Amino acid sequence: MKDFFIGLLDWIYKKRCYFCKSSKESVTMCSKCYDELEFLPVGVNRRFFNNDIYCAGVYDKNLQKMIRGLKYHNKKDLAFYQAKFMWEYWEKLGFSGNFQIVPVPIFEKRKKQRKYNHMELVALEFAKLSGYDVNFELIKRIKDTKPQYKLNKAQRMINLAQAFEVYPDKLIKNKKVLIIDDICTTGSTFEEMIKALNKENIYDITCFATTTPWD
């Protein structure tokens, strides 16, 4: 009887894949669903002020569900898989030197409502894989901007104008800045952050998104 109840509890609490609902591996994302994620070609996706922007994967199916699940549906375990996917692409780029990971910040009020910044969770997991430091203090979002997905390029730039404030004393010396985000649509967020950092004489910046919907 005891073994029966132990087995029953194992069955009830066994993790199911968020994507295919399989419980075979008892993980949030099974290996089959992870292997279905599709990488973009290795190389620069776009460039702004001599700063390269890279995007790791195709915005489709499982990658889209992963990003939305982490960002909007409290599926925090997905941060590991998002970071792992980004790291596998990043390794192919062959960068040398050391970086400080700077996740795109969200407005403090919004962070309190959501209870977390999804990209901070990804940054922490990416740091474990890369050995890079995480820097949450270098740049803050000081403007409660509108959701970007409803805006065109020009509207996005107006929306983001003076949205970020940089604290240069928080820069980790002798380490390049790696800004990470989930989706790079027009690149407006990265561009505005680069401008804010450049004003403080911080120029060694690379931007990296999980995906872009335009490729």
N, C-alpha and C positions, 0 to 999 in steps of 0.2 A: 504493500500500500504506500509506504514511504517513497519507494522508487517511482511509483505512478505519479505522485504529486510533484516530485522533483522534475520528472519528465514533462508534466503538464505546465509547470512554471517556466521551464526552459522554452517550451513551445510558445507560450503566451508572450514572454518578454524577449524572444529572439528578434533581433533587428531585421527589418525587411528593407530591401533596396528601395530607395525613394523613387527610383525611375521605373523599374520593372516589377517591383513588389516581391521579388524572389527573396527567400530567407535562407538559401543554401549557404551563403557565406557569412550571414549574420553581420552585415555591414550596411552603412548608409548608402554606399554606392558600390555595387558589385563590379568585379573585374570586367565582365562582359560589357556593361554599360559604360564603364570608364574607357574601355578600348574603342568604343564607338565615337568618342570625341575626335574631332578632326582639326589638325593643325593647319594654319596658314603657311605659305612659303616663308622660309627663313630670310629675313631682311628688313630693311627700314620700310615702315608703312607710310610714314609722312615725316616732314621735317619742319621745324619752326624755330627761327632765330638761331640756326646752327645746332639745334638740339634735336636728336633723333627720337621718333616715336615708334614703338614696336607694338604689334598686336599678335597675340599667340594663336587664337583659334577662330574657327568659323562659327558665327552666331546662329546656331541651328539646334533643334531637338534637345539633346541632353545638356549641352552647354548653356543654352537659353534657360532651361528648367533649373539647372544648378544655380545660375546667377540669381534668378528670381526667388528660388527657394531660400537662399542665404539672405538675400536683401530684404525680402518682404514677408517671409513665412517662418522666420525664427529657426530655420534649419542650420544651426550653427556648425554642426558637424561637417557641413559641405565646404567650410573654409579650407579644410585640409586638402580636399580634392581639387579645389580651385587653385590653391597654391602649388600643389603637385603638378598640375597641368601647366601652369605658368613656368615653373622651375624647369620642367623638361624642355620647354621651348627655349628658355633663357640659356640653358647649357649649350644648345646648338649655336647660339650667337658667339660663343667663345670669348666673352669679355674677360679682361684681366683687371687686377686692382680690386680695391675694396669699396663697398657702397654702404650708404645708410638708406634704409627703406623708409620712404615717406608716403604713407597712404593718403589719398585725397580725403581731406577732412570734411565733415558735415557740420552744419550749424548746431551749436550746443543744445538748443531747444529741441531740435529734431532728433538729436542723439538721445536725449532723455525720453522722448516719446517712444522711440524705437527700442530703447534700452541698450543699444550697442551701435557701433559703426562697423558695418560688415567688412570694409576694407582694412580696418585695424586687425580684425581676426585673420584675414588672409595674410596680412603683413607679418603677423606673429608666426604663422605656419611657414611662410616663405623664408623667414629668418632662420628657422630650425633647419631647413633644407640647404640654405645657402651659406649659413654662418655669418651673414651680414647683421649689422646692428639695425634696430628699429628706432626711428625718431618721430615721435608723435607731437613734439613740441616746436619744431622748426617753423611750421606754418599753420595758421588757424583760419577757419572760415568765419568771418565776422558779419556776414550779411546773409539774411534768411532768403535765399534765392528761390525762384519758382522752379518747379520740375522742368528739366531741360528737354524732355522727349517731345513736348508739344511745340517747341520753338524752332525757328529756322536759324541759320548761322548768325545772321545779323542780330536777331533777337537774343540769341544765347550770349553774344558778346556784351550786349547792353545789360542783360540779366546778371552777368558775372562781374561786371565792372566794379573794381575795388571791393570784391567779395573776400579777398584773402589778405591777411597781415602776416608778415614774416618777422621772426624773432632771431636775428642773426647770432646772438649770443648762445643760442641753442644748437648751432651748427656743430656737428662733430668734425673736428679739424682733420684734414688729410683724407677725407672719405668723400667719394662722389655721391651726388644725390640721385636716388632712383625713386621717381614718383610712380606709384602704381594705382590703377583704377580698374573697375570691372569692364566698362564699355567705353570705347572711344568712337563717338559718332562723327562729329565735325572737328573734334580736337580742341574745342573752345575752353574746356576746363583746364587741360594741360597748358594751353597757351596763356591763360590768365595767371596760372601759378608760375610759369616761367617768367612772365613779366614782373611779377611781384618779387621773385627771387633775384632777378637781374638788377632790380632797383637797389638791392642790398649787396650788390657786387658778388652774387653767387651765380656762377655760370656753368659749372661742370655738372650738367643735368641730363639725365636720360629718363624718358617716359615709357611706361610699359602698361598696356591694358590686356585684360584677359581676351577681349574680342572686339571686333568692329562689325557693325551690321552691313557695311558697305562693300565688303570684299567677299 
